[in-house]
Amino acid sequence: METKCFVCGRTDKDVVYLNCVHQGQGKLVCVRCLPVLIHGGH
Ligand SMILES: [Zn+2]
């Protein structure tokens, strides 16, 4: 599986990624984008 944040597209090896489900699909999100998801972004 490719390690890539579905929000920002980051693929850095030194960044922590978390598994999540978005629109019914399992995806990875980096910790930098996590606050954006939590707070709703936009
Ligand atoms: Zn990200």
mmCIF file of the protein (N, C-alpha, C, O) and its ligand, coordinates in Angstrom:
data_MODEL
# 
_entry.id   MODEL 
# 
loop_
_entity.id 
_entity.type 
_entity.pdbx_number_of_molecules 
1 polymer     1 
2 non-polymer 1 
# 
_entity_poly.entity_id                      1 
_entity_poly.type                           'polypeptide(L)' 
_entity_poly.nstd_linkage                   no 
_entity_poly.nstd_monomer                   no 
_entity_poly.pdbx_seq_one_letter_code       METKCFVCGRTDKDVVYLNCVHQGQGKLVCVRCLPVLIHGGH 
_entity_poly.pdbx_seq_one_letter_code_can   METKCFVCGRTDKDVVYLNCVHQGQGKLVCVRCLPVLIHGGH 
_entity_poly.pdbx_strand_id                 A 
# 
loop_
_entity_poly_seq.entity_id 
_entity_poly_seq.num 
_entity_poly_seq.mon_id 
_entity_poly_seq.hetero 
1 1  MET n 
1 2  GLU n 
1 3  THR n 
1 4  LYS n 
1 5  CYS n 
1 6  PHE n 
1 7  VAL n 
1 8  CYS n 
1 9  GLY n 
1 10 ARG n 
1 11 THR n 
1 12 ASP n 
1 13 LYS n 
1 14 ASP n 
1 15 VAL n 
1 16 VAL n 
1 17 TYR n 
1 18 LEU n 
1 19 ASN n 
1 20 CYS n 
1 21 VAL n 
1 22 HIS n 
1 23 GLN n 
1 24 GLY n 
1 25 GLN n 
1 26 GLY n 
1 27 LYS n 
1 28 LEU n 
1 29 VAL n 
1 30 CYS n 
1 31 VAL n 
1 32 ARG n 
1 33 CYS n 
1 34 LEU n 
1 35 PRO n 
1 36 VAL n 
1 37 LEU n 
1 38 ILE n 
1 39 HIS n 
1 40 GLY n 
1 41 GLY n 
1 42 HIS n 
# 
loop_
_struct_asym.id 
_struct_asym.entity_id 
A 1 
B 2 
# 
loop_
_chem_comp.id 
_chem_comp.type 
_chem_comp.mon_nstd_flag 
ARG 'L-peptide linking' y 
ASN 'L-peptide linking' y 
ASP 'L-peptide linking' y 
CYS 'L-peptide linking' y 
GLN 'L-peptide linking' y 
GLU 'L-peptide linking' y 
GLY 'peptide linking'   y 
HIS 'L-peptide linking' y 
ILE 'L-peptide linking' y 
LEU 'L-peptide linking' y 
LYS 'L-peptide linking' y 
MET 'L-peptide linking' y 
PHE 'L-peptide linking' y 
PRO 'L-peptide linking' y 
THR 'L-peptide linking' y 
TYR 'L-peptide linking' y 
VAL 'L-peptide linking' y 
ZN  non-polymer         . 
# 
_pdbx_entity_nonpoly.entity_id   2 
_pdbx_entity_nonpoly.name        ? 
_pdbx_entity_nonpoly.comp_id     ZN 
# 
_pdbx_nonpoly_scheme.asym_id         B 
_pdbx_nonpoly_scheme.entity_id       2 
_pdbx_nonpoly_scheme.mon_id          ZN 
_pdbx_nonpoly_scheme.ndb_seq_num     1 
_pdbx_nonpoly_scheme.pdb_seq_num     101 
_pdbx_nonpoly_scheme.auth_seq_num    101 
_pdbx_nonpoly_scheme.pdb_mon_id      ZN 
_pdbx_nonpoly_scheme.auth_mon_id     ZN 
_pdbx_nonpoly_scheme.pdb_strand_id   A 
_pdbx_nonpoly_scheme.pdb_ins_code    . 
# 
loop_
_atom_site.group_PDB 
_atom_site.id 
_atom_site.type_symbol 
_atom_site.label_atom_id 
_atom_site.label_alt_id 
_atom_site.label_comp_id 
_atom_site.label_asym_id 
_atom_site.label_entity_id 
_atom_site.label_seq_id 
_atom_site.pdbx_PDB_ins_code 
_atom_site.Cartn_x 
_atom_site.Cartn_y 
_atom_site.Cartn_z 
_atom_site.occupancy 
_atom_site.B_iso_or_equiv 
_atom_site.pdbx_formal_charge 
_atom_site.auth_seq_id 
_atom_site.auth_comp_id 
_atom_site.auth_asym_id 
_atom_site.auth_atom_id 
_atom_site.pdbx_PDB_model_num 
ATOM   1   N  N  . MET A 1 1  ? 0.839   -1.201 0.000  1.00 0.00 ? 1   MET A N  1 
ATOM   2   C  CA . MET A 1 1  ? 0.000   0.000  0.000  1.00 0.00 ? 1   MET A CA 1 
ATOM   3   C  C  . MET A 1 1  ? 0.873   1.250  0.000  1.00 0.00 ? 1   MET A C  1 
ATOM   4   O  O  . MET A 1 1  ? 1.850   1.326  0.745  1.00 0.00 ? 1   MET A O  1 
ATOM   5   N  N  . GLU A 1 2  ? 0.535   2.200  -0.808 1.00 0.00 ? 2   GLU A N  1 
ATOM   6   C  CA . GLU A 1 2  ? 1.289   3.435  -0.890 1.00 0.00 ? 2   GLU A CA 1 
ATOM   7   C  C  . GLU A 1 2  ? 1.071   4.299  0.348  1.00 0.00 ? 2   GLU A C  1 
ATOM   8   O  O  . GLU A 1 2  ? -0.061  4.504  0.786  1.00 0.00 ? 2   GLU A O  1 
ATOM   9   N  N  . THR A 1 3  ? 2.165   4.799  0.903  1.00 0.00 ? 3   THR A N  1 
ATOM   10  C  CA . THR A 1 3  ? 2.053   5.701  2.048  1.00 0.00 ? 3   THR A CA 1 
ATOM   11  C  C  . THR A 1 3  ? 1.911   7.116  1.534  1.00 0.00 ? 3   THR A C  1 
ATOM   12  O  O  . THR A 1 3  ? 2.884   7.769  1.158  1.00 0.00 ? 3   THR A O  1 
ATOM   13  N  N  . LYS A 1 4  ? 0.667   7.571  1.527  1.00 0.00 ? 4   LYS A N  1 
ATOM   14  C  CA . LYS A 1 4  ? 0.409   8.898  0.986  1.00 0.00 ? 4   LYS A CA 1 
ATOM   15  C  C  . LYS A 1 4  ? -0.822  9.499  1.661  1.00 0.00 ? 4   LYS A C  1 
ATOM   16  O  O  . LYS A 1 4  ? -1.865  8.855  1.775  1.00 0.00 ? 4   LYS A O  1 
ATOM   17  N  N  . CYS A 1 5  ? -0.680  10.730 2.098  1.00 0.00 ? 5   CYS A N  1 
ATOM   18  C  CA . CYS A 1 5  ? -1.813  11.417 2.722  1.00 0.00 ? 5   CYS A CA 1 
ATOM   19  C  C  . CYS A 1 5  ? -2.837  11.793 1.653  1.00 0.00 ? 5   CYS A C  1 
ATOM   20  O  O  . CYS A 1 5  ? -2.494  12.410 0.644  1.00 0.00 ? 5   CYS A O  1 
ATOM   21  N  N  . PHE A 1 6  ? -4.076  11.423 1.879  1.00 0.00 ? 6   PHE A N  1 
ATOM   22  C  CA . PHE A 1 6  ? -5.105  11.714 0.861  1.00 0.00 ? 6   PHE A CA 1 
ATOM   23  C  C  . PHE A 1 6  ? -5.539  13.175 0.879  1.00 0.00 ? 6   PHE A C  1 
ATOM   24  O  O  . PHE A 1 6  ? -6.241  13.629 -0.024 1.00 0.00 ? 6   PHE A O  1 
ATOM   25  N  N  . VAL A 1 7  ? -5.114  13.919 1.923  1.00 0.00 ? 7   VAL A N  1 
ATOM   26  C  CA . VAL A 1 7  ? -5.480  15.333 2.005  1.00 0.00 ? 7   VAL A CA 1 
ATOM   27  C  C  . VAL A 1 7  ? -4.459  16.203 1.282  1.00 0.00 ? 7   VAL A C  1 
ATOM   28  O  O  . VAL A 1 7  ? -4.810  16.989 0.402  1.00 0.00 ? 7   VAL A O  1 
ATOM   29  N  N  . CYS A 1 8  ? -3.190  16.055 1.663  1.00 0.00 ? 8   CYS A N  1 
ATOM   30  C  CA . CYS A 1 8  ? -2.166  16.933 1.101  1.00 0.00 ? 8   CYS A CA 1 
ATOM   31  C  C  . CYS A 1 8  ? -1.267  16.220 0.099  1.00 0.00 ? 8   CYS A C  1 
ATOM   32  O  O  . CYS A 1 8  ? -0.481  16.865 -0.596 1.00 0.00 ? 8   CYS A O  1 
ATOM   33  N  N  . GLY A 1 9  ? -1.376  14.893 0.017  1.00 0.00 ? 9   GLY A N  1 
ATOM   34  C  CA . GLY A 1 9  ? -0.584  14.162 -0.948 1.00 0.00 ? 9   GLY A CA 1 
ATOM   35  C  C  . GLY A 1 9  ? 0.844   13.899 -0.508 1.00 0.00 ? 9   GLY A C  1 
ATOM   36  O  O  . GLY A 1 9  ? 1.658   13.396 -1.283 1.00 0.00 ? 9   GLY A O  1 
ATOM   37  N  N  . ARG A 1 10 ? 1.144   14.236 0.721  1.00 0.00 ? 10  ARG A N  1 
ATOM   38  C  CA . ARG A 1 10 ? 2.486   14.058 1.266  1.00 0.00 ? 10  ARG A CA 1 
ATOM   39  C  C  . ARG A 1 10 ? 2.875   12.583 1.292  1.00 0.00 ? 10  ARG A C  1 
ATOM   40  O  O  . ARG A 1 10 ? 2.054   11.723 1.610  1.00 0.00 ? 10  ARG A O  1 
ATOM   41  N  N  . THR A 1 11 ? 4.122   12.299 0.957  1.00 0.00 ? 11  THR A N  1 
ATOM   42  C  CA . THR A 1 11 ? 4.589   10.917 0.975  1.00 0.00 ? 11  THR A CA 1 
ATOM   43  C  C  . THR A 1 11 ? 5.880   10.781 1.769  1.00 0.00 ? 11  THR A C  1 
ATOM   44  O  O  . THR A 1 11 ? 6.578   9.774  1.654  1.00 0.00 ? 11  THR A O  1 
ATOM   45  N  N  . ASP A 1 12 ? 6.202   11.796 2.576  1.00 0.00 ? 12  ASP A N  1 
ATOM   46  C  CA . ASP A 1 12 ? 7.443   11.794 3.332  1.00 0.00 ? 12  ASP A CA 1 
ATOM   47  C  C  . ASP A 1 12 ? 7.526   10.597 4.280  1.00 0.00 ? 12  ASP A C  1 
ATOM   48  O  O  . ASP A 1 12 ? 6.545   10.227 4.925  1.00 0.00 ? 12  ASP A O  1 
ATOM   49  N  N  . LYS A 1 13 ? 8.703   10.011 4.346  1.00 0.00 ? 13  LYS A N  1 
ATOM   50  C  CA . LYS A 1 13 ? 8.891   8.834  5.190  1.00 0.00 ? 13  LYS A CA 1 
ATOM   51  C  C  . LYS A 1 13 ? 9.006   9.197  6.666  1.00 0.00 ? 13  LYS A C  1 
ATOM   52  O  O  . LYS A 1 13 ? 8.814   8.342  7.531  1.00 0.00 ? 13  LYS A O  1 
ATOM   53  N  N  . ASP A 1 14 ? 9.318   10.458 6.960  1.00 0.00 ? 14  ASP A N  1 
ATOM   54  C  CA . ASP A 1 14 ? 9.528   10.856 8.351  1.00 0.00 ? 14  ASP A CA 1 
ATOM   55  C  C  . ASP A 1 14 ? 8.286   11.464 8.981  1.00 0.00 ? 14  ASP A C  1 
ATOM   56  O  O  . ASP A 1 14 ? 8.354   12.065 10.054 1.00 0.00 ? 14  ASP A O  1 
ATOM   57  N  N  . VAL A 1 15 ? 7.164   11.308 8.318  1.00 0.00 ? 15  VAL A N  1 
ATOM   58  C  CA . VAL A 1 15 ? 5.911   11.830 8.851  1.00 0.00 ? 15  VAL A CA 1 
ATOM   59  C  C  . VAL A 1 15 ? 5.045   10.667 9.313  1.00 0.00 ? 15  VAL A C  1 
ATOM   60  O  O  . VAL A 1 15 ? 5.031   9.610  8.683  1.00 0.00 ? 15  VAL A O  1 
ATOM   61  N  N  . VAL A 1 16 ? 4.329   10.860 10.407 1.00 0.00 ? 16  VAL A N  1 
ATOM   62  C  CA . VAL A 1 16 ? 3.439   9.824  10.922 1.00 0.00 ? 16  VAL A CA 1 
ATOM   63  C  C  . VAL A 1 16 ? 2.107   9.867  10.186 1.00 0.00 ? 16  VAL A C  1 
ATOM   64  O  O  . VAL A 1 16 ? 1.496   10.924 10.031 1.00 0.00 ? 16  VAL A O  1 
ATOM   65  N  N  . TYR A 1 17 ? 1.673   8.701  9.739  1.00 0.00 ? 17  TYR A N  1 
ATOM   66  C  CA . TYR A 1 17 ? 0.392   8.607  9.051  1.00 0.00 ? 17  TYR A CA 1 
ATOM   67  C  C  . TYR A 1 17 ? -0.574  7.758  9.867  1.00 0.00 ? 17  TYR A C  1 
ATOM   68  O  O  . TYR A 1 17 ? -0.168  6.817  10.550 1.00 0.00 ? 17  TYR A O  1 
ATOM   69  N  N  . LEU A 1 18 ? -1.824  8.093  9.789  1.00 0.00 ? 18  LEU A N  1 
ATOM   70  C  CA . LEU A 1 18 ? -2.851  7.348  10.500 1.00 0.00 ? 18  LEU A CA 1 
ATOM   71  C  C  . LEU A 1 18 ? -3.863  6.798  9.505  1.00 0.00 ? 18  LEU A C  1 
ATOM   72  O  O  . LEU A 1 18 ? -4.190  7.425  8.498  1.00 0.00 ? 18  LEU A O  1 
ATOM   73  N  N  . ASN A 1 19 ? -4.347  5.602  9.828  1.00 0.00 ? 19  ASN A N  1 
ATOM   74  C  CA . ASN A 1 19 ? -5.405  5.031  9.008  1.00 0.00 ? 19  ASN A CA 1 
ATOM   75  C  C  . ASN A 1 19 ? -6.732  5.698  9.336  1.00 0.00 ? 19  ASN A C  1 
ATOM   76  O  O  . ASN A 1 19 ? -7.019  5.986  10.498 1.00 0.00 ? 19  ASN A O  1 
ATOM   77  N  N  . CYS A 1 20 ? -7.524  5.938  8.330  1.00 0.00 ? 20  CYS A N  1 
ATOM   78  C  CA . CYS A 1 20 ? -8.856  6.473  8.552  1.00 0.00 ? 20  CYS A CA 1 
ATOM   79  C  C  . CYS A 1 20 ? -9.755  5.980  7.426  1.00 0.00 ? 20  CYS A C  1 
ATOM   80  O  O  . CYS A 1 20 ? -9.292  5.369  6.463  1.00 0.00 ? 20  CYS A O  1 
ATOM   81  N  N  . VAL A 1 21 ? -11.038 6.256  7.565  1.00 0.00 ? 21  VAL A N  1 
ATOM   82  C  CA . VAL A 1 21 ? -11.980 5.881  6.514  1.00 0.00 ? 21  VAL A CA 1 
ATOM   83  C  C  . VAL A 1 21 ? -12.630 7.152  5.996  1.00 0.00 ? 21  VAL A C  1 
ATOM   84  O  O  . VAL A 1 21 ? -13.197 7.936  6.757  1.00 0.00 ? 21  VAL A O  1 
ATOM   85  N  N  . HIS A 1 22 ? -12.539 7.338  4.698  1.00 0.00 ? 22  HIS A N  1 
ATOM   86  C  CA . HIS A 1 22 ? -13.106 8.537  4.077  1.00 0.00 ? 22  HIS A CA 1 
ATOM   87  C  C  . HIS A 1 22 ? -13.977 8.114  2.914  1.00 0.00 ? 22  HIS A C  1 
ATOM   88  O  O  . HIS A 1 22 ? -13.507 7.466  1.980  1.00 0.00 ? 22  HIS A O  1 
ATOM   89  N  N  . GLN A 1 23 ? -15.237 8.478  2.968  1.00 0.00 ? 23  GLN A N  1 
ATOM   90  C  CA . GLN A 1 23 ? -16.188 8.116  1.920  1.00 0.00 ? 23  GLN A CA 1 
ATOM   91  C  C  . GLN A 1 23 ? -16.194 6.610  1.679  1.00 0.00 ? 23  GLN A C  1 
ATOM   92  O  O  . GLN A 1 23 ? -16.264 6.131  0.547  1.00 0.00 ? 23  GLN A O  1 
ATOM   93  N  N  . GLY A 1 24 ? -16.115 5.880  2.808  1.00 0.00 ? 24  GLY A N  1 
ATOM   94  C  CA . GLY A 1 24 ? -16.237 4.428  2.729  1.00 0.00 ? 24  GLY A CA 1 
ATOM   95  C  C  . GLY A 1 24 ? -14.975 3.705  2.329  1.00 0.00 ? 24  GLY A C  1 
ATOM   96  O  O  . GLY A 1 24 ? -14.986 2.485  2.164  1.00 0.00 ? 24  GLY A O  1 
ATOM   97  N  N  . GLN A 1 25 ? -13.876 4.442  2.167  1.00 0.00 ? 25  GLN A N  1 
ATOM   98  C  CA . GLN A 1 25 ? -12.636 3.813  1.757  1.00 0.00 ? 25  GLN A CA 1 
ATOM   99  C  C  . GLN A 1 25 ? -11.549 4.070  2.784  1.00 0.00 ? 25  GLN A C  1 
ATOM   100 O  O  . GLN A 1 25 ? -11.425 5.177  3.307  1.00 0.00 ? 25  GLN A O  1 
ATOM   101 N  N  . GLY A 1 26 ? -10.749 3.023  3.073  1.00 0.00 ? 26  GLY A N  1 
ATOM   102 C  CA . GLY A 1 26 ? -9.649  3.165  4.000  1.00 0.00 ? 26  GLY A CA 1 
ATOM   103 C  C  . GLY A 1 26 ? -8.548  3.997  3.375  1.00 0.00 ? 26  GLY A C  1 
ATOM   104 O  O  . GLY A 1 26 ? -8.112  3.728  2.255  1.00 0.00 ? 26  GLY A O  1 
ATOM   105 N  N  . LYS A 1 27 ? -8.098  5.015  4.106  1.00 0.00 ? 27  LYS A N  1 
ATOM   106 C  CA . LYS A 1 27 ? -7.062  5.891  3.567  1.00 0.00 ? 27  LYS A CA 1 
ATOM   107 C  C  . LYS A 1 27 ? -6.084  6.267  4.663  1.00 0.00 ? 27  LYS A C  1 
ATOM   108 O  O  . LYS A 1 27 ? -6.310  5.995  5.842  1.00 0.00 ? 27  LYS A O  1 
ATOM   109 N  N  . LEU A 1 28 ? -5.003  6.891  4.257  1.00 0.00 ? 28  LEU A N  1 
ATOM   110 C  CA . LEU A 1 28 ? -4.019  7.374  5.208  1.00 0.00 ? 28  LEU A CA 1 
ATOM   111 C  C  . LEU A 1 28 ? -4.055  8.896  5.256  1.00 0.00 ? 28  LEU A C  1 
ATOM   112 O  O  . LEU A 1 28 ? -4.247  9.567  4.242  1.00 0.00 ? 28  LEU A O  1 
ATOM   113 N  N  . VAL A 1 29 ? -3.867  9.416  6.458  1.00 0.00 ? 29  VAL A N  1 
ATOM   114 C  CA . VAL A 1 29 ? -3.789  10.861 6.601  1.00 0.00 ? 29  VAL A CA 1 
ATOM   115 C  C  . VAL A 1 29 ? -2.605  11.179 7.500  1.00 0.00 ? 29  VAL A C  1 
ATOM   116 O  O  . VAL A 1 29 ? -2.400  10.510 8.512  1.00 0.00 ? 29  VAL A O  1 
ATOM   117 N  N  . CYS A 1 30 ? -1.831  12.181 7.146  1.00 0.00 ? 30  CYS A N  1 
ATOM   118 C  CA . CYS A 1 30 ? -0.685  12.547 7.970  1.00 0.00 ? 30  CYS A CA 1 
ATOM   119 C  C  . CYS A 1 30 ? -1.164  13.368 9.172  1.00 0.00 ? 30  CYS A C  1 
ATOM   120 O  O  . CYS A 1 30 ? -2.231  13.981 9.136  1.00 0.00 ? 30  CYS A O  1 
ATOM   121 N  N  . VAL A 1 31 ? -0.366  13.367 10.216 1.00 0.00 ? 31  VAL A N  1 
ATOM   122 C  CA . VAL A 1 31 ? -0.783  14.030 11.456 1.00 0.00 ? 31  VAL A CA 1 
ATOM   123 C  C  . VAL A 1 31 ? -0.958  15.532 11.252 1.00 0.00 ? 31  VAL A C  1 
ATOM   124 O  O  . VAL A 1 31 ? -1.693  16.174 12.002 1.00 0.00 ? 31  VAL A O  1 
ATOM   125 N  N  . ARG A 1 32 ? -0.306  16.086 10.270 1.00 0.00 ? 32  ARG A N  1 
ATOM   126 C  CA . ARG A 1 32 ? -0.443  17.528 10.032 1.00 0.00 ? 32  ARG A CA 1 
ATOM   127 C  C  . ARG A 1 32 ? -1.818  17.878 9.497  1.00 0.00 ? 32  ARG A C  1 
ATOM   128 O  O  . ARG A 1 32 ? -2.306  18.992 9.693  1.00 0.00 ? 32  ARG A O  1 
ATOM   129 N  N  . CYS A 1 33 ? -2.439  16.928 8.824  1.00 0.00 ? 33  CYS A N  1 
ATOM   130 C  CA . CYS A 1 33 ? -3.760  17.179 8.275  1.00 0.00 ? 33  CYS A CA 1 
ATOM   131 C  C  . CYS A 1 33 ? -4.862  16.752 9.229  1.00 0.00 ? 33  CYS A C  1 
ATOM   132 O  O  . CYS A 1 33 ? -6.032  17.075 9.022  1.00 0.00 ? 33  CYS A O  1 
ATOM   133 N  N  . LEU A 1 34 ? -4.486  16.025 10.273 1.00 0.00 ? 34  LEU A N  1 
ATOM   134 C  CA . LEU A 1 34 ? -5.493  15.538 11.204 1.00 0.00 ? 34  LEU A CA 1 
ATOM   135 C  C  . LEU A 1 34 ? -6.309  16.662 11.837 1.00 0.00 ? 34  LEU A C  1 
ATOM   136 O  O  . LEU A 1 34 ? -7.533  16.548 11.899 1.00 0.00 ? 34  LEU A O  1 
ATOM   137 N  N  . PRO A 1 35 ? -5.681  17.747 12.312 1.00 0.00 ? 35  PRO A N  1 
ATOM   138 C  CA . PRO A 1 35 ? -6.461  18.842 12.875 1.00 0.00 ? 35  PRO A CA 1 
ATOM   139 C  C  . PRO A 1 35 ? -7.459  19.418 11.884 1.00 0.00 ? 35  PRO A C  1 
ATOM   140 O  O  . PRO A 1 35 ? -8.551  19.838 12.265 1.00 0.00 ? 35  PRO A O  1 
ATOM   141 N  N  . VAL A 1 36 ? -7.083  19.435 10.623 1.00 0.00 ? 36  VAL A N  1 
ATOM   142 C  CA . VAL A 1 36 ? -7.983  19.953 9.593  1.00 0.00 ? 36  VAL A CA 1 
ATOM   143 C  C  . VAL A 1 36 ? -9.237  19.090 9.509  1.00 0.00 ? 36  VAL A C  1 
ATOM   144 O  O  . VAL A 1 36 ? -10.353 19.596 9.395  1.00 0.00 ? 36  VAL A O  1 
ATOM   145 N  N  . LEU A 1 37 ? -9.027  17.772 9.568  1.00 0.00 ? 37  LEU A N  1 
ATOM   146 C  CA . LEU A 1 37 ? -10.165 16.864 9.511  1.00 0.00 ? 37  LEU A CA 1 
ATOM   147 C  C  . LEU A 1 37 ? -11.040 16.998 10.738 1.00 0.00 ? 37  LEU A C  1 
ATOM   148 O  O  . LEU A 1 37 ? -12.268 16.991 10.651 1.00 0.00 ? 37  LEU A O  1 
ATOM   149 N  N  . ILE A 1 38 ? -10.385 17.120 11.887 1.00 0.00 ? 38  ILE A N  1 
ATOM   150 C  CA . ILE A 1 38 ? -11.120 17.214 13.150 1.00 0.00 ? 38  ILE A CA 1 
ATOM   151 C  C  . ILE A 1 38 ? -11.981 18.464 13.188 1.00 0.00 ? 38  ILE A C  1 
ATOM   152 O  O  . ILE A 1 38 ? -13.123 18.431 13.647 1.00 0.00 ? 38  ILE A O  1 
ATOM   153 N  N  . HIS A 1 39 ? -11.424 19.568 12.701 1.00 0.00 ? 39  HIS A N  1 
ATOM   154 C  CA . HIS A 1 39 ? -12.146 20.828 12.781 1.00 0.00 ? 39  HIS A CA 1 
ATOM   155 C  C  . HIS A 1 39 ? -13.003 21.114 11.554 1.00 0.00 ? 39  HIS A C  1 
ATOM   156 O  O  . HIS A 1 39 ? -13.648 22.158 11.461 1.00 0.00 ? 39  HIS A O  1 
ATOM   157 N  N  . GLY A 1 40 ? -12.998 20.174 10.620 1.00 0.00 ? 40  GLY A N  1 
ATOM   158 C  CA . GLY A 1 40 ? -13.881 20.315 9.477  1.00 0.00 ? 40  GLY A CA 1 
ATOM   159 C  C  . GLY A 1 40 ? -13.274 21.019 8.267  1.00 0.00 ? 40  GLY A C  1 
ATOM   160 O  O  . GLY A 1 40 ? -13.882 21.052 7.197  1.00 0.00 ? 40  GLY A O  1 
ATOM   161 N  N  . GLY A 1 41 ? -12.076 21.583 8.435  1.00 0.00 ? 41  GLY A N  1 
ATOM   162 C  CA . GLY A 1 41 ? -11.403 22.214 7.307  1.00 0.00 ? 41  GLY A CA 1 
ATOM   163 C  C  . GLY A 1 41 ? -12.203 23.346 6.692  1.00 0.00 ? 41  GLY A C  1 
ATOM   164 O  O  . GLY A 1 41 ? -12.920 24.065 7.388  1.00 0.00 ? 41  GLY A O  1 
ATOM   165 N  N  . HIS A 1 42 ? -12.077 23.496 5.411  1.00 0.00 ? 42  HIS A N  1 
ATOM   166 C  CA . HIS A 1 42 ? -12.803 24.490 4.626  1.00 0.00 ? 42  HIS A CA 1 
ATOM   167 C  C  . HIS A 1 42 ? -12.764 25.866 5.283  1.00 0.00 ? 42  HIS A C  1 
ATOM   168 O  O  . HIS A 1 42 ? -13.329 26.821 4.750  1.00 0.00 ? 42  HIS A O  1 
HETATM 169 ZN ZN . ZN  B 2 .  ? -1.571  15.486 4.932  1.00 0.00 2 101 ZN  A ZN 1 
# 
